[in-house]
Amino acid sequence: MQTKNLSASETAAQFHALQMQLRDRWQTVERFDGSDADIVVVPSLSLDQHELVKIQGVHHYEERLLFSLIRLRNPRTRLVYITSQPLHPSVIDYYLQLLPGIPFSHARDRLLLLSTYDSSLSPLSQKILDRPRLLERIRMAVQRDRAYMICYNSTTAERDLSVKLDIPLYALDPALLEWGTKSGSRQIFAETGVPHPDGSNSLWSADALAIAAAELWERQPSLKRMVVKLNEGFSGEGNAILDLRPIQFAAPDTTSHEKRVDVLKDQFQHLAFEAATETWANFSNRIPQLGAIVEAFLEGDTKRSPSVQGRITPTGEVEILSTHDQILGGPSGQIYLGCSFPADEMYRLRLQELGLRIGKNLAEKGAMERFGVDFVAVHQPDQPGKPEWDLQAIEINLRKGGTTHPFMTLKFLTNGRYDLSSGLFYSQQGRPKYYIATDNLQKDRYQGLLPNDLMDIIALHQLHFDTSTETGTVFHLMGCLSEFGKVGVTSIGNSPQQAEEIYQRLIRALDEETRSSNEEPRSQVVGLSMGW
């Protein structure tokens, strides 16, 4: 196949033709999910590398798609999983031993692990493109008439990789990436009539940011705080709080637009950043590169951060997959730490309705595969004519996210179904399932634990996922543990209380096994309990 020297338009056309093959192969959701296939998994975090480095252990986040190995429970599925650095063998063994009814050796024979042996900050997809012999190995490993590629997020690098391999990519066409930015999200919310905070479109300079912030303040004179967001930030790490209260106290003469703009420019030096290492000098330099928006900060005594997840199939169907209550941290509670499934029954059906509306808009624009929508829910009791929870959409993610791997782990392990009428997930035995999940179970005392050490602790304290009861904990990000004292978990139960107890029992076991005479450091995810 000749793919060299293709123009950008020729590459885009060939990519589109490959994606159309998916529509021809799978006419229904059921056939797509259950079909035999050769799956190439490229878990590249093809995001802004300056923003990525804010996340501790981010070079291990390629492990978050290891839930895909559970697809090998289909005895005719084959899978190629590629990473920047080789994965620890015990991590792979751990996932393969989760497969019910499939001999370990049979699953292992259908899995090919490849690595670029490159730990640089360049995205994995680009590393693969830079290695022609690795590309050829991938081509030779799959039957292209039944193969497709999946990724964490889709950019021109993933598009080019799809064309080079002559394998369709089941993901967003990167030409549509603007709809997953902060500004693009706001445009779709406006088009679909989904409630969202007052704010701006894309801004490309600090001066423009100050003008837009002044205009927002003029529209809402009682506003206390605003949120400034880099247009392509993620996990809340690119957000900052602009507090108006000190300005109102120190500089009450802000009646003119020009005066407001000048005062706001000065206040930018005092932005409260969610990322601990961020500064205004760096942040302001990123605005011309990534763009930014400013929007009203939603105040409230009781607030939550729910989300809805869906996908758009190759045939254009929009399917709601799940809802979650996100668990956030950081200085003002904007950094993603974990989630609980499902979202509160008071608003999860409303989340589904709004998510479906947004998904249909995205499908009309040509989007495919995963999408998620984050909301802020503000409790407003005793207000006649208004719902008890006010839902405001704040962001669309056109990629896999922090809620993807826990839900897909549950789905693949139980082979169950999501029920739209209740917003619950049921196993094949008809039991509703619940979980608490996090990428950020982190304590200094866990540093030094190797993957094999974690396996010993799992076995000793019986923390493993039990396929007979379909309860227990599934681990991920195990590569982060030794260096950063950080690991990801999904604790699954048959009730919210059981899921929480399983999670708490896990923490007690890890703490006991790492006990020392030193004072115990505080966990960065204390409070993951949802208070069910």
Secondary structure, DSSP 8 states (H G I E B T S, - for coil): ---TT--HHHHHHHHHHHHHHHHHH-SSHHHHHHS--EEEEE----S-HHHHTTSTTGGGGGGGGGGGGGGGGSTT-EEEEEESS---HHHHHHHHTT-TTS-HHHHHHTEEEEE----SSS-HHHHHHT-HHHHHHHHHHS-TTSEEEEESS--HHHHHHHHHHT--B-S--GGGGGGGSHHHHHHHHHHHT-----B-S-B-SHHHHHHHHHHHHHH-TT--EEEEEETT--TTTTEEEEE-HHHHHH-----SHHHHHHHHHHHGGG-EESSTT--HHHHHHHHHHH-EEEEE----SSEEEEEEEEEE-TT--EEEEEEEEEEEETTTT-EEEEEEES--TTTHHHHHHHHHHHHHHHHHTT--EEEEEEEEEEE-TT-TTS-SEEEEEEEEE-S--TTHHHHHHHHHHH--EEETTTTEEE-TTS-EEEEEEEEEEE-GGGTT--HHHHHHHHHHTT-S-BTTTTBEEEEE-GGGHHHHSEEEEEEEESSHHHHHHHHHHHHHHHHHHT--SS-----TTTT-----
